[in-house]
Amino acid sequence: MKAAQHTSYNKNNIVLNLTDIAKPQIKPNQVLVKVTAAGVNPLDNMISRGEVKMIVPYKLPQIAGNEVVGLVEAVGNQVSQFQVGDRVFGRLPLDNIGAFAEYVAVEATALAKVPSYLIDVEAAAVPLTALTIMQALELMGAQAGKTIFISGGTGGVGGMAIPIAKAKGLTVITNGSGDNANRVLELGADRFIDYKKEDYTETLSNVDYVLDTLGGKETEKQMSIMKKGGQLVSLRAMPNGAFAKRMSLPKWKQLLFGLVGRKFDQMAERYGVHYHFIFVESNGEQLQEVADLFSQLKIKPSIDTVYPFEEVNAALDKVANGRSRGKTVLSFK
């Protein structure tokens, strides 16, 4: 089968090698998926640059790709929830990625059934982002009736975070460029702030939860609008010691991340809030919950560009350098 592999880490020149390798054999708890589409993410470039080696030390060569859609071709003898022919999608387990290939053997617990109204390339835009939201809300201990601020909610993350947060009973506030206001309000946001006209730090206070999709100086700004004891989960700032412990990393890495993330822990302490960093993990059960919700609401993820699998390097370049208005996806058809 054809596969796109990392063969070396390179900070500047990200190139995957297209190669022919044997089709994978499945274990009793796995299914063999014939890949039809794969999401392309900043995470794929981060792995190529060696930026997540401290979290997941992949042995090279490594088939790239974290987000998969496809058809079940074979089922392990311990798997009961899927049958041959099922259309499935998932965020692949951290220690078993490899979506950029014609076939992947994946643990059944990482997968869910694709909502029937989504075509494959649309479905490829869902798992990583949707699971990030689900796991962030879980980490916050988000409770219905409370308020969440989703920074930069006009992008792909916001497009999924807003309806999921609403479905969990939260009051949702977000910000972004004014020309996206109607779209975001239609997704269920209770309040939209046009960042060109209004500074959210001057108009918001007592927010229970924040989903920080921006990082940089915005992380501290977002802490300033929160209630004492509030919970902020960042997708873009720095890992900290609590993150390393949650990921069951070795003690020396926990100490190292404790030092790296100390600035954010101290910042959170000053504002009397709790800071968390998240690195999304596979979870078929959570993804099925999202799939069922999306089937009710008929949410369509926005797709920017679809590349044929053979143009995987162009797709990675697009994600690294292009200004995307939606997801970049590989198609295997």
C-alpha positions as CSV (number, residue, x, y, z in Angstrom):
1,M,0.0,0.0,0.0
2,K,1.1,3.6,-0.5
3,A,1.9,5.6,2.7
4,A,3.4,9.0,3.4
5,Q,6.2,8.8,6.1
6,H,8.3,11.1,8.2
7,T,11.8,9.9,7.7
8,S,13.6,12.7,9.6
9,Y,12.7,15.7,11.7
10,N,13.3,19.0,10.0
11,K,12.4,22.4,11.4
12,N,12.3,24.2,8.1
13,N,11.7,21.8,5.2
14,I,8.7,19.6,5.8
15,V,8.7,16.8,3.3
16,L,7.0,13.4,3.7
17,N,8.2,10.5,1.6
18,L,5.6,8.6,-0.4
19,T,6.5,4.9,-0.3
20,D,5.1,1.4,-0.7
21,I,4.8,-0.7,2.4
22,A,2.9,-3.8,3.5
23,K,-0.8,-3.5,4.4
24,P,-1.0,-3.6,8.3
25,Q,-2.2,-6.7,10.2
26,I,-4.9,-6.1,12.8
27,K,-4.8,-7.1,16.4
28,P,-7.9,-8.6,18.1
29,N,-9.0,-5.2,19.4
30,Q,-8.5,-3.4,16.1
31,V,-10.2,-2.8,12.8
32,L,-8.6,-2.4,9.4
33,V,-9.8,0.8,7.8
34,K,-9.5,1.5,4.0
35,V,-8.8,5.2,4.1
36,T,-11.0,7.5,2.0
37,A,-10.1,10.9,3.5
38,A,-7.7,12.3,6.0
39,G,-7.6,15.7,7.8
40,V,-4.4,17.7,7.5
41,N,-3.6,19.7,10.7
42,P,-1.0,22.0,12.1
43,L,-0.2,19.1,14.4
44,D,1.0,17.1,11.4
45,N,3.6,19.8,10.7
46,M,4.5,20.1,14.4
47,I,5.3,16.4,14.4
48,S,7.4,16.8,11.2
49,R,9.4,19.6,12.9
50,G,10.0,17.5,16.0
51,E,8.0,19.8,18.2
52,V,6.0,17.1,20.0
53,K,9.0,14.7,20.6
54,M,8.8,15.5,24.3
55,I,5.1,14.4,24.4
56,V,5.1,11.6,21.9
57,P,8.6,10.3,20.9
58,Y,7.8,8.7,17.5
59,K,10.3,6.2,16.1
60,L,11.2,7.1,12.5
61,P,10.2,6.2,9.8
62,Q,6.6,7.0,10.9
63,I,3.5,7.1,8.8
64,A,2.0,10.6,9.2
65,G,-1.6,11.7,9.8
66,N,-3.7,12.0,12.9
67,E,-7.3,12.2,11.6
68,V,-8.9,9.5,9.4
69,V,-12.2,8.6,7.6
70,G,-12.7,5.3,5.8
71,L,-14.5,2.0,5.4
72,V,-14.1,-0.9,7.8
73,E,-12.5,-3.8,5.8
74,A,-11.7,-6.3,8.5
75,V,-12.6,-6.6,12.2
76,G,-10.6,-8.1,15.1
77,N,-12.2,-10.9,17.0
78,Q,-12.6,-8.8,20.1
79,V,-14.5,-6.0,18.3
80,S,-18.3,-6.0,18.4
81,Q,-19.3,-2.4,17.7
82,F,-18.3,-2.3,14.0
83,Q,-18.9,-4.5,11.0
84,V,-17.2,-4.7,7.6
85,G,-18.5,-1.9,5.4
86,D,-19.2,0.6,8.2
87,R,-18.1,4.1,7.5
88,V,-16.0,5.3,10.4
89,F,-13.8,8.2,11.5
90,G,-11.5,9.1,14.4
91,R,-8.6,10.8,15.9
92,L,-5.9,8.1,15.8
93,P,-4.3,7.1,19.2
94,L,-1.2,9.2,19.9
95,D,1.1,6.1,19.8
96,N,-0.5,4.7,16.7
97,I,-1.0,7.5,14.1
98,G,-0.8,6.9,10.4
99,A,-3.8,8.3,8.6
100,F,-1.8,9.3,5.5
101,A,-1.9,5.8,4.0
102,E,-4.2,3.6,2.0
103,Y,-5.0,1.4,5.0
104,V,-4.7,1.8,8.8
105,A,-5.1,-0.7,11.6
106,V,-6.7,1.2,14.5
107,E,-8.1,0.4,17.9
108,A,-11.9,0.2,17.7
109,T,-12.2,2.3,20.8
110,A,-10.8,5.3,18.8
111,L,-13.5,5.2,16.2
112,A,-17.1,6.3,15.7
113,K,-19.6,6.0,12.9
114,V,-19.7,8.9,10.4
115,P,-23.0,10.8,10.3
116,S,-24.7,9.8,7.1
117,Y,-25.3,13.5,6.0
118,L,-21.5,14.2,5.8
119,I,-19.4,13.2,2.8
120,D,-16.0,11.8,3.6
121,V,-14.0,15.0,3.1
122,E,-16.4,16.8,5.4
123,A,-16.2,14.1,8.0
124,A,-12.3,14.4,7.9
125,A,-12.7,17.9,9.4
126,V,-14.5,16.7,12.5
127,P,-12.6,14.4,14.9
128,L,-9.5,16.3,16.0
129,T,-11.4,19.6,16.6
130,A,-14.5,18.1,18.0
131,L,-12.6,15.9,20.5
132,T,-10.5,18.9,21.5
133,I,-13.7,20.7,22.5
134,M,-15.2,17.7,24.3
135,Q,-12.0,17.1,26.3
136,A,-11.5,20.8,27.0
137,L,-15.1,21.0,28.5
138,E,-14.4,17.9,30.5
139,L,-11.2,19.3,31.8
140,M,-12.9,22.5,32.8
141,G,-15.7,20.5,34.6
142,A,-18.1,22.7,32.5
143,Q,-21.6,22.8,34.0
144,A,-24.8,23.8,32.3
145,G,-26.0,27.3,33.0
146,K,-22.5,28.8,33.2
147,T,-20.7,31.0,30.8
148,I,-17.9,30.3,28.4
149,F,-15.8,32.7,26.3
150,I,-14.4,31.0,23.1
151,S,-11.7,33.3,21.8
152,G,-11.5,33.7,18.0
153,G,-14.7,31.8,17.5
154,T,-15.0,32.5,13.8
155,G,-12.5,29.8,12.7
156,G,-12.8,26.1,12.4
157,V,-12.4,25.4,16.2
158,G,-15.2,27.9,17.0
159,G,-17.4,26.5,14.3
160,M,-17.5,23.2,16.3
161,A,-17.0,24.6,19.8
162,I,-20.0,26.9,19.8
163,P,-22.7,24.2,19.0
164,I,-21.1,21.6,21.3
165,A,-20.9,24.1,24.2
166,K,-24.5,25.1,23.5
167,A,-25.6,21.5,23.5
168,K,-23.9,21.2,26.9
169,G,-26.1,24.0,28.2
170,L,-23.5,26.8,28.4
171,T,-24.0,30.4,27.6
172,V,-21.5,31.1,24.8
173,I,-19.7,34.4,24.1
174,T,-17.1,34.7,21.3
175,N,-15.2,37.3,19.3
176,G,-13.8,37.8,15.9
177,S,-14.2,39.8,12.7
178,G,-17.6,41.4,12.3
179,D,-18.3,40.0,8.9
180,N,-18.6,36.6,10.5
181,A,-21.2,37.7,13.2
182,N,-24.3,36.3,11.6
183,R,-22.7,32.9,10.9
184,V,-21.5,32.6,14.4
185,L,-24.8,33.6,16.0
186,E,-26.6,31.1,13.8
187,L,-24.3,28.4,15.2
188,G,-25.8,29.2,18.6
189,A,-23.5,31.9,20.1
190,D,-25.4,34.1,22.6
191,R,-23.1,37.1,22.1
192,F,-20.6,38.1,19.4
193,I,-18.0,40.7,20.0
194,D,-16.4,42.4,16.9
195,Y,-12.8,42.8,17.9
196,K,-12.3,45.9,15.7
197,K,-15.1,47.8,17.5
198,E,-15.0,46.4,21.0
199,D,-12.3,45.3,23.5
200,Y,-13.7,42.2,25.2
201,T,-11.5,42.9,28.3
202,E,-13.5,46.1,28.9
203,T,-16.9,44.6,28.4
204,L,-16.7,41.1,29.8
205,S,-16.3,40.0,33.4
206,N,-17.2,37.0,35.7
207,V,-16.8,34.5,32.9
208,D,-16.7,30.9,34.3
209,Y,-14.7,29.2,31.5
210,V,-12.4,30.2,28.7
211,L,-11.4,28.2,25.7
212,D,-8.2,29.9,24.5
213,T,-7.6,29.3,20.8
214,L,-5.2,32.2,20.3
215,G,-2.4,32.0,22.8
216,G,0.3,34.7,23.0
217,K,-0.7,37.9,24.9
218,E,-4.4,36.9,24.6
219,T,-4.1,34.2,27.2
220,E,-3.5,36.7,30.0
221,K,-6.2,39.0,28.6
222,Q,-8.6,36.2,28.8
223,M,-7.7,35.4,32.4
224,S,-8.6,39.0,33.3
225,I,-12.3,38.5,32.4
226,M,-12.8,35.4,34.5
227,K,-14.5,34.7,37.8
228,K,-12.2,33.8,40.7
229,G,-11.8,30.0,40.5
230,G,-12.6,30.0,36.8
231,Q,-11.1,27.4,34.4
232,L,-9.1,28.3,31.3
233,V,-8.1,25.6,28.8
234,S,-5.5,26.7,26.2
235,L,-4.9,25.1,22.8
236,R,-2.1,27.4,22.0
237,A,-0.1,28.5,25.0
238,M,2.5,26.2,26.8
239,P,2.2,22.8,28.4
240,N,2.7,22.8,32.2
241,G,3.4,20.2,34.9
242,A,-0.2,19.3,35.4
243,F,-0.5,18.5,31.7
244,A,2.6,16.3,31.9
245,K,1.2,14.5,34.9
246,R,-2.2,14.0,33.2
247,M,-0.4,12.5,30.1
248,S,1.5,10.1,32.4
249,L,4.8,11.4,31.1
250,P,8.0,10.3,33.0
251,K,8.9,12.3,36.2
252,W,11.8,14.2,34.5
253,K,9.4,15.4,31.8
254,Q,6.9,16.4,34.4
255,L,9.6,18.5,36.1
256,L,10.7,20.0,32.7
257,F,7.1,20.9,31.7
258,G,6.6,22.3,35.2
259,L,9.4,24.8,34.5
260,V,8.3,25.5,30.9
261,G,4.7,26.2,31.9
262,R,5.4,27.9,35.2
263,K,4.8,31.4,33.7
264,F,1.2,30.5,32.9
265,D,0.6,28.8,36.3
266,Q,1.9,31.9,38.0
267,M,-0.2,34.2,35.8
268,A,-3.3,32.1,36.6
269,E,-2.5,32.3,40.3
270,R,-2.3,36.1,40.1
271,Y,-5.9,36.2,38.6
272,G,-7.2,33.5,40.9
273,V,-8.0,31.1,38.1
274,H,-7.0,27.6,36.9
275,Y,-4.8,27.1,33.8
276,H,-4.8,23.9,31.7
277,F,-3.1,22.9,28.5
278,I,-4.6,20.2,26.2
279,F,-3.3,17.8,23.7
280,V,-6.2,15.9,22.2
281,E,-6.4,12.2,22.6
282,S,-8.4,9.5,20.8
283,N,-11.9,8.7,22.2
284,G,-14.5,6.9,20.1
285,E,-17.2,7.3,22.7
286,Q,-16.9,11.1,22.9
287,L,-16.7,11.3,19.1
288,Q,-19.9,9.2,18.8
289,E,-21.6,11.7,21.1
290,V,-20.5,14.5,18.8
291,A,-21.6,12.5,15.7
292,D,-25.1,12.1,17.2
293,L,-25.3,15.8,18.0
294,F,-24.1,16.8,14.5
295,S,-26.7,14.5,13.0
296,Q,-29.4,16.4,14.8
297,L,-28.1,19.8,14.0
298,K,-26.8,19.0,10.5
299,I,-23.6,21.0,11.2
300,K,-21.3,21.2,8.1
301,P,-17.6,21.8,8.7
302,S,-16.1,24.3,6.3
303,I,-13.6,22.8,3.9
304,D,-10.9,25.0,2.3
305,T,-9.0,22.7,-0.1
306,V,-9.1,19.0,-1.0
307,Y,-5.9,17.6,-2.3
308,P,-5.3,14.1,-3.8
309,F,-3.3,11.9,-1.5
310,E,-0.3,12.1,-3.8
311,E,-0.1,15.9,-3.1
312,V,0.3,15.4,0.6
313,N,3.3,17.8,0.8
314,A,1.4,20.6,-0.9
315,A,-1.4,20.1,1.6
316,L,1.0,20.3,4.5
317,D,2.5,23.4,3.0
318,K,-1.0,25.0,2.7
319,V,-1.7,24.3,6.3
320,A,1.7,25.7,7.3
321,N,1.7,28.8,5.1
322,G,-1.7,29.4,3.6
323,R,-4.5,31.5,5.1
324,S,-7.2,28.9,5.3
325,R,-10.9,29.5,5.5
326,G,-11.6,26.0,6.6
327,K,-10.1,22.5,6.7
328,T,-7.4,21.1,4.4
329,V,-8.2,17.5,3.5
330,L,-6.6,14.6,1.6
331,S,-8.8,12.5,-0.6
332,F,-7.9,8.9,-1.4
333,K,-10.6,8.4,-4.1
